[in-house]
Amino acid sequence: MNRMGHPTTRAALIYQHTAMERDRAIADVLGRLAKEALNKQDQDGSGT
């Protein structure tokens, strides 16, 4: 076994790349949800 429990360095790099893409997608959605919540809060007059 090599890095991160994967049999080859190539497999480990593929896994890392996929994980980074998934993390980026999750962060993008969470950021969008946060912006929507802040905008809604501001529109309701209870925001910052």
Backbone as XML, in Angstrom:
<?xml version="1.0"?>
<chain id="A" units="angstrom">
  <residue number="1" name="MET">
    <atom name="N" x="0.841" y="-1.185" z="0.000"/>
    <atom name="CA" x="0.000" y="0.000" z="0.000"/>
    <atom name="C" x="0.879" y="1.239" z="0.000"/>
  </residue>
  <residue number="2" name="ASN">
    <atom name="N" x="0.347" y="2.260" z="-0.623"/>
    <atom name="CA" x="1.081" y="3.500" z="-0.732"/>
    <atom name="C" x="0.374" y="4.574" z="0.070"/>
  </residue>
  <residue number="3" name="ARG">
    <atom name="N" x="0.309" y="5.764" z="-0.422"/>
    <atom name="CA" x="-0.290" y="6.897" z="0.266"/>
    <atom name="C" x="-1.768" y="6.698" z="0.541"/>
  </residue>
  <residue number="4" name="MET">
    <atom name="N" x="-2.202" y="7.129" z="1.694"/>
    <atom name="CA" x="-3.609" y="7.159" z="2.092"/>
    <atom name="C" x="-4.299" y="5.805" z="1.915"/>
  </residue>
  <residue number="5" name="GLY">
    <atom name="N" x="-3.558" y="4.700" z="2.011"/>
    <atom name="CA" x="-4.159" y="3.386" z="1.907"/>
    <atom name="C" x="-4.465" y="2.939" z="0.495"/>
  </residue>
  <residue number="6" name="HIS">
    <atom name="N" x="-4.028" y="3.690" z="-0.518"/>
    <atom name="CA" x="-4.263" y="3.316" z="-1.905"/>
    <atom name="C" x="-3.052" y="2.550" z="-2.427"/>
  </residue>
  <residue number="7" name="PRO">
    <atom name="N" x="-3.285" y="1.620" z="-3.341"/>
    <atom name="CA" x="-2.187" y="0.770" z="-3.816"/>
    <atom name="C" x="-1.141" y="1.506" z="-4.657"/>
  </residue>
  <residue number="8" name="THR">
    <atom name="N" x="-1.495" y="2.616" z="-5.258"/>
    <atom name="CA" x="-0.535" y="3.361" z="-6.072"/>
    <atom name="C" x="-0.640" y="4.853" z="-5.788"/>
  </residue>
  <residue number="9" name="THR">
    <atom name="N" x="0.417" y="5.553" z="-6.107"/>
    <atom name="CA" x="0.406" y="7.011" z="-5.974"/>
    <atom name="C" x="-0.654" y="7.598" z="-6.898"/>
  </residue>
  <residue number="10" name="ARG">
    <atom name="N" x="-0.796" y="7.023" z="-8.103"/>
    <atom name="CA" x="-1.792" y="7.510" z="-9.059"/>
    <atom name="C" x="-3.198" y="7.403" z="-8.470"/>
  </residue>
  <residue number="11" name="ALA">
    <atom name="N" x="-3.503" y="6.277" z="-7.839"/>
    <atom name="CA" x="-4.825" y="6.100" z="-7.231"/>
    <atom name="C" x="-5.048" y="7.133" z="-6.132"/>
  </residue>
  <residue number="12" name="ALA">
    <atom name="N" x="-4.021" y="7.390" z="-5.343"/>
    <atom name="CA" x="-4.135" y="8.386" z="-4.273"/>
    <atom name="C" x="-4.397" y="9.770" z="-4.856"/>
  </residue>
  <residue number="13" name="LEU">
    <atom name="N" x="-3.715" y="10.117" z="-5.939"/>
    <atom name="CA" x="-3.904" y="11.433" z="-6.558"/>
    <atom name="C" x="-5.294" y="11.571" z="-7.166"/>
  </residue>
  <residue number="14" name="ILE">
    <atom name="N" x="-5.784" y="10.507" z="-7.783"/>
    <atom name="CA" x="-7.140" y="10.530" z="-8.336"/>
    <atom name="C" x="-8.146" y="10.740" z="-7.209"/>
  </residue>
  <residue number="15" name="TYR">
    <atom name="N" x="-7.965" y="10.025" z="-6.100"/>
    <atom name="CA" x="-8.864" y="10.171" z="-4.958"/>
    <atom name="C" x="-8.821" y="11.607" z="-4.427"/>
  </residue>
  <residue number="16" name="GLN">
    <atom name="N" x="-7.621" y="12.150" z="-4.274"/>
    <atom name="CA" x="-7.482" y="13.517" z="-3.753"/>
    <atom name="C" x="-8.170" y="14.517" z="-4.664"/>
  </residue>
  <residue number="17" name="HIS">
    <atom name="N" x="-7.994" y="14.369" z="-5.963"/>
    <atom name="CA" x="-8.600" y="15.300" z="-6.916"/>
    <atom name="C" x="-10.128" y="15.233" z="-6.821"/>
  </residue>
  <residue number="18" name="THR">
    <atom name="N" x="-10.656" y="14.029" z="-6.760"/>
    <atom name="CA" x="-12.107" y="13.844" z="-6.657"/>
    <atom name="C" x="-12.633" y="14.444" z="-5.356"/>
  </residue>
  <residue number="19" name="ALA">
    <atom name="N" x="-11.915" y="14.218" z="-4.270"/>
    <atom name="CA" x="-12.333" y="14.755" z="-2.972"/>
    <atom name="C" x="-12.310" y="16.282" z="-2.993"/>
  </residue>
  <residue number="20" name="MET">
    <atom name="N" x="-11.297" y="16.878" z="-3.633"/>
    <atom name="CA" x="-11.215" y="18.338" z="-3.703"/>
    <atom name="C" x="-12.374" y="18.905" z="-4.523"/>
  </residue>
  <residue number="21" name="GLU">
    <atom name="N" x="-12.727" y="18.237" z="-5.626"/>
    <atom name="CA" x="-13.862" y="18.697" z="-6.434"/>
    <atom name="C" x="-15.157" y="18.632" z="-5.631"/>
  </residue>
  <residue number="22" name="ARG">
    <atom name="N" x="-15.341" y="17.547" z="-4.882"/>
    <atom name="CA" x="-16.544" y="17.386" z="-4.068"/>
    <atom name="C" x="-16.582" y="18.449" z="-2.969"/>
  </residue>
  <residue number="23" name="ASP">
    <atom name="N" x="-15.460" y="18.684" z="-2.327"/>
    <atom name="CA" x="-15.394" y="19.712" z="-1.287"/>
    <atom name="C" x="-15.713" y="21.094" z="-1.858"/>
  </residue>
  <residue number="24" name="ARG">
    <atom name="N" x="-15.226" y="21.387" z="-3.056"/>
    <atom name="CA" x="-15.486" y="22.675" z="-3.695"/>
    <atom name="C" x="-16.973" y="22.823" z="-3.998"/>
  </residue>
  <residue number="25" name="ALA">
    <atom name="N" x="-17.593" y="21.750" z="-4.487"/>
    <atom name="CA" x="-19.026" y="21.794" z="-4.800"/>
    <atom name="C" x="-19.846" y="22.029" z="-3.532"/>
  </residue>
  <residue number="26" name="ILE">
    <atom name="N" x="-19.478" y="21.359" z="-2.447"/>
    <atom name="CA" x="-20.183" y="21.540" z="-1.176"/>
    <atom name="C" x="-20.005" y="22.976" z="-0.677"/>
  </residue>
  <residue number="27" name="ALA">
    <atom name="N" x="-18.785" y="23.492" z="-0.750"/>
    <atom name="CA" x="-18.521" y="24.864" z="-0.299"/>
    <atom name="C" x="-19.305" y="25.874" z="-1.126"/>
  </residue>
  <residue number="28" name="ASP">
    <atom name="N" x="-19.393" y="25.637" z="-2.435"/>
    <atom name="CA" x="-20.155" y="26.551" z="-3.295"/>
    <atom name="C" x="-21.625" y="26.594" z="-2.898"/>
  </residue>
  <residue number="29" name="VAL">
    <atom name="N" x="-22.214" y="25.427" z="-2.649"/>
    <atom name="CA" x="-23.630" y="25.371" z="-2.257"/>
    <atom name="C" x="-23.839" y="26.027" z="-0.897"/>
  </residue>
  <residue number="30" name="LEU">
    <atom name="N" x="-22.960" y="25.738" z="0.060"/>
    <atom name="CA" x="-23.096" y="26.348" z="1.383"/>
    <atom name="C" x="-22.940" y="27.867" z="1.310"/>
  </residue>
  <residue number="31" name="GLY">
    <atom name="N" x="-22.014" y="28.338" z="0.489"/>
    <atom name="CA" x="-21.842" y="29.775" z="0.319"/>
    <atom name="C" x="-23.081" y="30.420" z="-0.270"/>
  </residue>
  <residue number="32" name="ARG">
    <atom name="N" x="-23.668" y="29.775" z="-1.265"/>
    <atom name="CA" x="-24.883" y="30.304" z="-1.892"/>
    <atom name="C" x="-26.036" y="30.339" z="-0.885"/>
  </residue>
  <residue number="33" name="LEU">
    <atom name="N" x="-26.170" y="29.281" z="-0.096"/>
    <atom name="CA" x="-27.229" y="29.244" z="0.916"/>
    <atom name="C" x="-27.034" y="30.343" z="1.960"/>
  </residue>
  <residue number="34" name="ALA">
    <atom name="N" x="-25.789" y="30.569" z="2.353"/>
    <atom name="CA" x="-25.502" y="31.614" z="3.339"/>
    <atom name="C" x="-25.850" y="32.989" z="2.787"/>
  </residue>
  <residue number="35" name="LYS">
    <atom name="N" x="-25.484" y="33.242" z="1.527"/>
    <atom name="CA" x="-25.812" y="34.538" z="0.911"/>
    <atom name="C" x="-27.319" y="34.739" z="0.831"/>
  </residue>
  <residue number="36" name="GLU">
    <atom name="N" x="-28.035" y="33.682" z="0.437"/>
    <atom name="CA" x="-29.496" y="33.782" z="0.357"/>
    <atom name="C" x="-30.101" y="34.077" z="1.724"/>
  </residue>
  <residue number="37" name="ALA">
    <atom name="N" x="-29.594" y="33.411" z="2.759"/>
    <atom name="CA" x="-30.112" y="33.621" z="4.110"/>
    <atom name="C" x="-29.838" y="35.055" z="4.572"/>
  </residue>
  <residue number="38" name="LEU">
    <atom name="N" x="-28.635" y="35.560" z="4.284"/>
    <atom name="CA" x="-28.304" y="36.935" z="4.683"/>
    <atom name="C" x="-29.151" y="37.945" z="3.921"/>
  </residue>
  <residue number="39" name="ASN">
    <atom name="N" x="-29.362" y="37.704" z="2.628"/>
    <atom name="CA" x="-30.199" y="38.606" z="1.842"/>
    <atom name="C" x="-31.635" y="38.607" z="2.354"/>
  </residue>
  <residue number="40" name="LYS">
    <atom name="N" x="-32.149" y="37.440" z="2.677"/>
    <atom name="CA" x="-33.513" y="37.330" z="3.198"/>
    <atom name="C" x="-33.616" y="38.060" z="4.540"/>
  </residue>
  <residue number="41" name="GLN">
    <atom name="N" x="-32.602" y="37.873" z="5.375"/>
    <atom name="CA" x="-32.584" y="38.520" z="6.685"/>
    <atom name="C" x="-32.577" y="40.042" z="6.519"/>
  </residue>
  <residue number="42" name="ASP">
    <atom name="N" x="-31.799" y="40.547" z="5.580"/>
    <atom name="CA" x="-31.732" y="42.001" z="5.322"/>
    <atom name="C" x="-33.075" y="42.521" z="4.798"/>
  </residue>
  <residue number="43" name="GLN">
    <atom name="N" x="-33.729" y="41.763" z="3.942"/>
    <atom name="CA" x="-35.018" y="42.161" z="3.386"/>
    <atom name="C" x="-36.099" y="42.200" z="4.462"/>
  </residue>
  <residue number="44" name="ASP">
    <atom name="N" x="-35.982" y="41.322" z="5.447"/>
    <atom name="CA" x="-36.962" y="41.276" z="6.542"/>
    <atom name="C" x="-36.718" y="42.400" z="7.555"/>
  </residue>
  <residue number="45" name="GLY">
    <atom name="N" x="-35.616" y="43.102" z="7.406"/>
    <atom name="CA" x="-35.312" y="44.193" z="8.325"/>
    <atom name="C" x="-34.684" y="43.719" z="9.620"/>
  </residue>
  <residue number="46" name="SER">
    <atom name="N" x="-34.317" y="42.460" z="9.668"/>
    <atom name="CA" x="-33.725" y="41.936" z="10.899"/>
    <atom name="C" x="-32.266" y="41.579" z="10.697"/>
  </residue>
  <residue number="47" name="GLY">
    <atom name="N" x="-31.659" y="42.077" z="9.617"/>
    <atom name="CA" x="-30.281" y="41.740" z="9.310"/>
    <atom name="C" x="-29.289" y="42.680" z="9.936"/>
  </residue>
  <residue number="48" name="THR">
    <atom name="N" x="-28.101" y="42.581" z="9.422"/>
    <atom name="CA" x="-27.009" y="43.393" z="9.962"/>
    <atom name="C" x="-26.985" y="44.763" z="9.338"/>
  </residue>
</chain>
